[in-house]
């Protein structure tokens, strides 16, 4: 089995699972999905959200069904390289969040990404690596009061995040 066919098979199975979850959610919220004198009933939003998720899943499922194609998954080695340049740092960022927190890891990620992919000079890398996490911190912690994962340095009082 060629890798493209195997990928499409996995995509179809995953999408079928999403459609199944949407159907279960729709069945579960159907009785409360009506309209009351004061507005939508408690199940109205979950029902229609699940319905939209199910329709989108069906569209993806139909488009992911195997077609005759001799094209490889990546059209070129440059395409594969670009994919891995995005995927590997992202996986590393996710792995480091538990220890270094969201803000430090996002600064590190943005800085490394700006240098590796963007080839920015060090001055702009410093601006990016500091300003993006600072904006995220001010937005989430201060404005929305929605805390994100903190680093080990937060518990010791060395950093505010």
Buried (B, 14 or more C-beta within 10 A) or exposed (E): EEEBEEEBBEBBEBBBEBBEBBBEBBEEBEEBBEEEEEEBBEBBEBBBBBBEBBEBBBEBBEEBEEEEEEEEBBEEEEEEEEEEEEEEBEEEBEEBBEEBBBBBBBBBBBBBBBBEEEEBEEEEBBEBBEEBBEEBBEEBBEEEEEEBBBBEBBEEEEBEB
